[in-house]
Amino acid sequence: MSRITDRTTIDGTYLAFTPTTSMESAMASAVPGDRQPSFMQAAHLDLRTETSETGEQDDIWLGFTYRVPGRFDAEAMARAITRWVQRHGVMRGWFVADADRPTGWTRVDLAPADIAFTPREGGPVTADEVNERVSDDFRAGCNPLGRIGYSFRAVAGEDETIFYIGLDHSYTDGFSFFLVYYELDALYTEEVGGAATELPPVGDFMDFAQVERERVADVDINHPSLPGWADFWFAGDQELGRFPLPLGTVVDEPVELEHQQQLLLTGDEAAALDAAAERLGTRTTQLVYAAVGLAGRELGQAQSLRFLNPVHTRDAPEWLLAAGWFINVMPVHIDVSDGDLVEVAGRVRQAFRTARTASELPAMKIYDVVEQALGVKLSQVGERFMLSYMDLRHLPGATTWGEADAVLVSRGGRDTNATSWIMREDTGMYVETILPGTAEALAAAPRLYGRTAEILRGVL
């Protein structure tokens, strides 16, 4: 994960993969249907609209880049892209404002047969120019309001090509993006004459979104998920979590974000932590969260570790590999005021059990219910610390990411708080953090996670 402008690239021919004339015609004649965005999609679309005049949200896109070895076949890649978009229902449409709909939005969809992309050459480009050019294209093209909100680009050299995909965050969660490289690479390999690929069938996320909305349509303030959220809210001075150490920011005064990556444990050390967890009667993830909490206590006198933890909602086989926003968040509050690593790990276990009850409803539905019942604008709260643990070792294509130099990228953003992902791969356990670019924040994250690593190594 890195800023797109920090990526190493090459000189070559600039390529854009754009809708064919027939697809453009289909888009021009497409009409809105009855489907509504999911809760998370609607929140994102609302945010885009609210900030469209300021330009603050121009760069809300996710990007992915990887290297394609050998001579590049642009026509084959266009066919691979076509097949990939046809495969994932969420990719086959966009949103338009509709005041008559409950969400204020409605979906415009294309049929799979309408999808077709073609390569277009954009002339020679130097390595120094590539990333800025791609970034500018993504800023314009990754907007889901009025037409498809994603873009494909490449710079083709003599013996390798750097491929880029960017899309608005309303199309997919981060997990879905981890699958993009594997699927596109497999489809491209087949299109250039390699082994045939049999990707398992997937459902259409927009169907999932409709079912989810119908399931919670009649929920009110009496739902059993509400007490857990209320306890979390009032225990934290009406904040939805905060990074354990000071970041040098002020509420409602967002700062340009920076990326940091930090190794926690090597692959051998992470395996040893698995063995230690079993010996201690706990789990690796519980030890990791407990170590973060203890580090916050030691370095910042934190009495609790409070954060929103993403959880997936892929509850049926057809959703497991589908692109979409299959993410909810649950509020986690861990008491770290006393106790050693194992004792706090036990509290982590109980905190997650409590949080799962609170996460039975989409978080945005919780926000809606509370706002309507109490007038408290939870969705406008600026302070929220996101923390998650992701084991990537068994994802399709994970073993070849390094060889392909496959990396998630973004252009940037602004915030007052941090988001951290603790990642587990065969090569080790590391933490990715997006945080405000203040001197205090840039020093705080390495301190916190450096001490976290030391605490974990203490039980190996």
N, C-alpha and C positions, 0 to 999 in steps of 0.2 A: 504494500500500500504506500503510495507516494504521490506527491504533486506531479501533474503531468509535465510541468516545465522543468522538473528535475530529472526526467528520464533520458537515458542515453539512446540516441537514434542514429540514423545513417543518411547519407545523400541518396537521392534516387528520383524516381518519377512519382509524382503525387497522384493518388487515385481516390476517387469518391465513388461509392456504390449507392446509387440513387434509384428511386422508383422508375420503372419503364413508362413509356407513354400510355400504355394501356392501364397500368396501375394508377397513374396520375388521373386518368379519365374516370376510373372507378372511385377514386377519392373525391373528385369534384362532384360526382352524382350521388355519393353516399348520403343517407339521411339518418338522423338520430333514432335509436331504438328505445327500448324500455329499461335497459339495464343501468343501474346506479353504480358509482364507484364504491369500493370498500370504505370502511371507516378511516383507515390510514390514508388511502388514496384521496378521499374527500378533504381530509385535514391538509394534505400536501397541496392540493389544488387551491384550497382557500388561502393558504399562505402565499402561494404564487400570485394570486390575484391581489391580496392586500399589499404586497410589496412591489407590484409590477411597475409602479410609477417611480419608485426610488432606485430600482436596479439592484437592490440588495440580494435578490434571489436569482439573478441571471445565471448563476453557476451551480444550481442544484441539479447536477447530473453525476451519475456514476460512470466511470470509465474502466476499460480493460484493454490491456495491450500485451501482445506476445509476438515472438519471432517465428517466421515461417521460413525454414531453410530451403535452399535451392532456387531455381528459376520459378518465378511466380506466375500462376495461371489465373489472371483476373476474371476471365469468364467462368472458370470453375468455382472461384470464390463467390461470384455473384449467384451461381446456382446453389451453393451451400447456404448462403445467407437467405435466399428465397425459401429453401426447405426449412431452415431453422425458424423463420418468422411464421411460416405456415403451421409449424408444429405447435407453437405456443399461442393460445388464444389471446392472452393479454397483449401480445405484440401487434395484433391485427386491427388496432383501432386507436381512438383518441377521445377526448372529452370536449363538450361544449356546454356553456352556461345555459341553464334552463330554470327559470324562476318558478315554474309550475311543479318541479320535482322536489321531493322532501329534502334532498341534499343540495339542491341548487345546481346540480350537474346531471348530464346524461351522456351516454356513451354512443359513439358512432363506430360501427364495426364493418370490416370488409370480409368477404368470403375468402377462404383459403385460395380459391382459384384466381382471385383478383391480385394476389401477391406476386410480384416479380421485380427483381432488382437487376440493374445493369451497371457495368463499370464505366467510369468516365475519367479520362486523363486530365490532369490539371497542370501538366508541364513539369519541368525539372524543379527540384527543391533541395536546398542544402540542409545538412543536419542541424545547423543553427536556427533554421527557420521552421522546421517541421512541427515541433510541439506547440509553438504559439499559433501556427496556422490551424492545426487540428483543434486546439482549444477554442479558437475563435469560431470555427465551424460548429463545434459542439454547443457553444453558447447560443448560436442562432438556431441550430437544428434539433436540440434536445428539449423541446417545449411541447407538451402534449395537448395544448389548447388550440384546437382548430385543425390539426393534422397530425400525422404520426410524429412522435417526439423522440426519435433516436436517429443516430447517424453511424455510418461505417466509413472508415478511411484507411488508407495504407500508403506507405512509401516503399516503393519497389526498387531494390538495388540489383546488382548483377548476380549475386549469389545468396541473397537473403532479403526478406521483406519484413517490415514492422507493420503489424496490423492493429488497428484501433477500432473499438466500438464504444460509443457513448450513448447513454439513454437517461431520460428524466427519471428521477427516483420514484415516480408514481408507478412505473412499470414493474419494478422488481425490488425485493429485499436483497440484502447482501449475500445471503446463502444462494439465491438463484444465480447471482453473478459468478459464484465459484464454479458453476456448471457450464458457463458459456464457453470457455476455452475447450473443454473436453468435447462438447457437442459440435461446435463449429469445426474444430480440428478433425474430428472423425468424419464429418460430412464432406469437408474439403478433400481429405485423403481419398474418399471414395470417388469424388468427382474428378480427380486427376488420375484415376485408374487403379487406385489402391484397393485394399480390402473393403468389402461391403460392410456397412454398419447397420445394426439393428437396434436403434434406440427404442426403449420401452414406450408404450403409449402413455400420454399424459392428458389430464383434464384441462379445461379452460378456467383459469383463475377467476374470470368475470362471472362464471356460473357459481363458483365458490362464494364470491362476494355477495351474490343475491341470496343464497341460502343462509349465509351468516346474518345478513340484515333481517331476514324473515324470522330467524330463530330468536332474535333478541328484541323484536319490534315492541313487545308489550312489557319490557322490563321497566321497573320503576325503582324508587328509592328504597324499597323493602327487599331488594335482591340480596342474598347472602354475601355477595362479593363486596358490597358497599362498606360493611364494618372494617374489613381489612384495609381498604384504601383510606378510610377515615382515621384509623389508628395511625397509619403511616404518615398521613398528612399532618395531623396535630402533634405527632411526636417529633417533627422536624422543623418546627417554627414555620410551617406552611411553605416548605420547599420540597421538591421532589428529588431530593438527594443532592449532595455536594461533594466534590473531590476532597479527599481527606486532608490535604494541605492547602494553604492559601495560594491563590493563583494570581493575585495582584489585579483582579478585575472588579468592576462595580456593576451591580444589577442594572439591567436595561442599557448598559453601555458596552455593546459587543466589540470584540477585538478580532483582528484577522487571525485565522487559525493556522497552526503549523502541525506538521507530522513528526512523530518520534517513534522509533522502533528500538526495543531493548531486549536483549536475551535474558531470560530468567534461568533456564536450565538447559544444558546440552541434552542430546538424545539419550545418552547413557544415564545422566542424572535424572531425567524425567522418568525413565524406566525404574530407577532406584526409588523414586518418590512413589510410584505405583506400589512397589513392594513394601515401602514404609507405611503407606496408607492401610494396606491389608494387615500388616503387623499391629498397627495401632487401632484397628477396628473402625476405620473411617474410610473416606474416599478421597481420591486425589483432588477432585474439584473442591471439596470442602476444606482441605488443607490449604489450597491456593487462596481461596477467599479469606480464610482465617488469617493467613500470613499477610495479606493486604491490610486487613483490619488491625493486626498487631503493629505493622509498620506505621500506620496512621496514628496509632496510640503513642508509640514511642517518639515519633518525629513531630507530631502536631497536637498531642494531648487529646486526640479524638476519643470520645466515649462510645461512639457507635460508628458503624459502617452502613451508610444508607445509599441505595442506588436503585435504578430501574434496570431490571435484567430481561433482555429479550428472550422470548420463548417461541418456538415454531408452532404453527397451527396445522401442520400437514398431517391430518388425522385419518387419511385414507390412501390406499396405494396409488390412486390416480394423481395425487397431489405431491408425491414424494420428490419427483424430479421436474415438476412443472414450474415454469417461470411465473412469478407473481409476488404479491406482498403477503406471504403467509407468516406474519410476525405479529405477536402481541408483546406487551411488556408486563412484568409483575413487580410490585413494590417490595423490596427486600430491606429489612431493618435488622442489623445484627449488633447485639450488645458486646462491645469489646472493652468495657471499662475495667475488667479484671480477667484473670485466668490465663493459662498457657495455651500453646497452639492447639493441642488436642481438645481442651475444654472449649475453646472458641469454635473449633471445627464442629463440635456437637451442637453449638448454638446456630451455626450455619445451617446444619441439617434441619433444625426445627424452624428456622426463619424461612427456608425455602418451602417447607410444608405449609406454613401459614400463608406465604405469598401465593402459592398455587391456588388456594381457595379464592384469593382476591383477583386472580387472573382468569377466572372462568368466563368473564365477559371481556370483549374488546375494550382496551383502555379508553379509546375515544368515546365509546358508548357510556362508560363510567363518567367521563367528563361531561357528556351531554346531560345525563341524568342529574348529576350534582348541580350543574349550572342552572338547569330548569327548576330544580327543587329549592336550592339554597341561594342562588345568585352568586356563587363563588366561581370565578373564571379560572378554573384549573388549567384549561388549554392555553391560557395566556401567561402561566407562570414561567419565568425565564430561567430559573435555577433547577436544573435536572442533571444528575450525574448518571451516565449510562455505563454499565460494566457488564461484560459477558465473557464466558469461557467457551471456546469453540474447538472441538477436536476434529481436525481436517484430515486425519490419516486415512480414512476410508472413503473419502469422496472420490467419485470417478475422475480420473485424470490427475489426481494429486501427486502421484509419483513422478510426473513429467513436467510439473510446473517450473522447476528450476532449470531444466534443460531448455525449455521454451522461453525462459525469462518472462513468464506470465505474471503480470502485476496489476493490481487494482490501482486506479489513478483517479484524481479529482483535480479541479482547478483551485478550489479554495472555498472559503466561507468565513462567517463571523459568528462568534458566540462568546459567552462569559464563563462557560463551564467546559468540562472535558468529557470525552468519550474514550473508553479503553476496551480493547478486545484482547483477551489472553488467548493466544493461538497455540495449539498443539500439533506438531508435525513430527515425522520420523526423525528429522534432524534436530529437534529440540522444542522447547517451550519458550515463547517470547510474547511480548506485549506490544501492541500497536496502540498509540494514543494520538488522538487529534485534540489539540488544546490551544487556548489563546496564546498568541505569540508575545506575551509579556516576559520580561527577564525572570520574574518570580515563578511563573508557570513553567518556563523552559528548564528551570533548575529543580522545580518541585517534583516533576514526574520521574526523572532519573533517581532522585533521592528516595522517593517512595518505593519504586519498583526494584531499585538496587537493594534496599533493606529487605523487601519481600523475598528476593532471591536468597539473601543470606539466611533468613529465617527458615526457608524451605530446605536449604542445604544442611541446616542444623539437625535435621531428622534422618538424613540419608545414612 
